[in-house]
Amino acid sequence: MNGSFDFGAIAAALPYLLGDGLGLTFGLTVLAGAMGFGLGILLAVLRLSPLRLLSVPATLYVNLVRSVPLVLIIFWFYFLVPYIGAWLVGSSRPIQVGAFRSALVSFTLFEAAYFCEIIRGGIQSIRRGQISAGLALGLTRRQTFLKVVLPQAIRNMTPSLLTRLIVLFQDTSLVYVVGLTDFLGAASKVGARDGRLTEFYVFVAVVYLVICFAASRLVKRLELRWKVAR
């Protein structure tokens, strides 16, 4: 590595860094966030169920996933699921899962546990009197939930959901364990090739800082706006 800083190599690598690297990072964030949110809703409903047959398994899943590092879940899914799948279908060879699908499923399962708690907290933040008022107006329990409880709960939990997406965006750098090239991985490859790791790492840090800071400010503005609206 040269003794002086030279950021000229970054300009030449921008199409690869932003197109392939950052593109994968954003794509994985959006897909895993959407799928994790959907699964999180299901888990939250199960956790709030009065039936222990439904609430206990959901609670165990959430507590287990939240107790295990994300990198281990990615590692386990990528290396163990092919063999478990082969055993289930009776194949003599491991099934093909793929690095991207392994990362996507791992992030989805992991984030769903956190989204579940955010959604559950948002639903429980609505006073019971709101539900009683909806039922008194002649609404069914389903209508009360969809038209009275859910809109207010979404407003309460949106800042936390967006904050969790910011964390997910940062966590995507862990896909290196399955050989995927995200934004950080792309910068590492080009930086190592050109002998300019320091410059590329500084560039990556600045990009992450700008994106995450801007997203955090947006979340803060939403929180302030809704506090005023109340």
N, C-alpha and C positions, 0 to 999 in steps of 0.2 A: 504494500500500500504506500502511496506517495505521501510525503510529509505535509503537503499543502492541500487545502480543500479545493475541489473542482466539481461544481454542480452541473457542468456542461453535459455530462453523460446522462443526466436525468432527462433532459429535453429529448434526446434521441430515443429513450426508452419509454416515454410517456404513453404512446399507443398501446404498448404491451402492459404497462403498469395499470393504466386506467381501464383499458378495454377488457383484458383477460383477468388481471388480478382484482381490481376493484369491482369489475362486473360480477365476478364469482362471489365476492364478499356481499355485495348488495343483493344479488339473486338468492343466495342462501339465507340471508337475513329476512327477506320478504317471504320466501316460501316457508321457512321454518317458523317464522312469526305467525303467519296466517294459519298454518296447520296446527301449531301449538296452541293458538288461541281457540280454535275449534275444539280441540281435545280438552283444553282447559275448561271450557264451558260445560262439557259433558261431565268432567270430573267434579266440578263445583256443584252441579245438580245432584250428582251421586252422593257427595259429601254432606249435602244439606238434606238428603232424604231421611225420613223418619225410620226407614227400614234398615236395620243393621246389616242385612245381607248385602245391601248396596253401599252403604256409607263406610263400613269397616274396610273392605278391599280398597276402595278409593283412598281412604285415609292412609292405609299402609303403603300404597303406591306412592303417594305424594311425599310421605315422610322418608321413605327409602330413597327415592330419587334425589331429594333435597339434601340427603346425607352423603351422597357419593359425588366425587369430583367429575366434572363434565368430561375431562380428557379420558377418564377410565371408561365412561359409557361409550364414547366414540371408539376407543380401542377394543373393548369387549364386543361391540356390535360388529365391527369390521372383521375381527378374527374368529369369533365364536359362532355367530349366526350362520355362516356358510356350512359349518359342520352340524349345527343343530338342525338346520333345514334339510340337509342331506339325510340325517337320521330319521326325521319325520316322514320324508317321502320315500325312504328306503333306497336312496342312491348311494353308490359306492364312492362317489366323488363329491367334494364340496360344491354347493350351489353357488352360482355367480351373483354376487350382490352389487359389487362396484363401490368405488370410493365415494362418489358423490351421493349415491342413495344411502350409503351407510352414514355419512355425515348428516344428511338431511333428516333421516329417521332419528338419529341420535339426538340432534338438536331439538327436533319436534317433541320427542318423549321427555327430554330434560326441561324444556321451556314450559311444557304443558303443566308440570307440577307447580311452577311459579305463577303462571297465569291463573291456575285454579285458585290459589290462595288470594290473589288480587281480586278475581271475580267474586269469590265467596265473601270476601270482606266488603266489596261494593254492594252486594245484595243485602248483607246483614246490616249495612249502615242505614238502610231505609227503615224508618220507624214502623212498628206494627200497626200504628194508627192509620197509616196510609193504606195498608191492606184491608183493614176493617172498613175504611171509608169506601174503598172500591167495591167491596162485597155489599155494603149497605146501599150502594147505588144500583145494584142489580147485576153487576158484572160477575162472571164466573171467576174461579181462581186462576184459570189460564189467562183470561182477559185482563184480570187485575195484575198479573205478573208481567204480561207483555206491554200493557198500556200505562201502568202506574209505576210498578217497581223497576222494571228494566230500564226505561229511559233515565230515571234519576240515578240508578246504579251505574249506568254507563258514564254519565257525567262525573260521578264521584271517582270512578276508577280509571278514567282515561289518562290522567297524568302518570299514574303508576304503570299503566300498560305501556305508554310511550317510553318511560324511563327503562322499563325492562327490555324494550326493543333496542335501546342504545347499548345496554349491556350485551345483548345478543350480537349486535354488530361488532362489538369489540371481541367477543368470544370466538368469532368465526376464524380467528387466526390459529385456533387449535387444530384446524383441519390438516396441518402438516403431518400429524401422526398417521394419516392414511394416504399421504402422498399427494394431496390436492394442492394446487397453487393459488392461494388467495392473494390479496394485495400485499401483505407482508412477505409471503413466500416469493412472490414475483420480484419484489425489491431485493430480497436476499439473494436470489439466483443471479440477477443482473449485477448487483453490487459485488458479489464474489467473482463473477466473470471479469468485471472491469477493474477489480481491485479498489472499489470505492464503496465499501460497505458503510462506512461512517456517513457519507453524504446521503446514501439511499435510506438509511435508517432515520436520519434527521428529516428527510422529506416525508417518509411514512408517518413519523410522529406529528409533523405539522398538519398533514392531511387529516389524520385521526382527530387531532385537537380541534381543527376548524369544524369538521362535521359534527363531532360530539358536543362541542360548545354551542354551536348553532342550534342543534336539536334540544339541548338542555334549556337554552333560553326560550325556545318555543314552548316547551313544557311549562316553564315558569310563567310565561305570559298567559297560557291557558288557565293555570291555577288561579292567577290573580283575577282574570276576567270572570271566572265562575264564582269566585268568592264575592266579587262585587254584585254579580247577578243574584246571589242569595239574599 
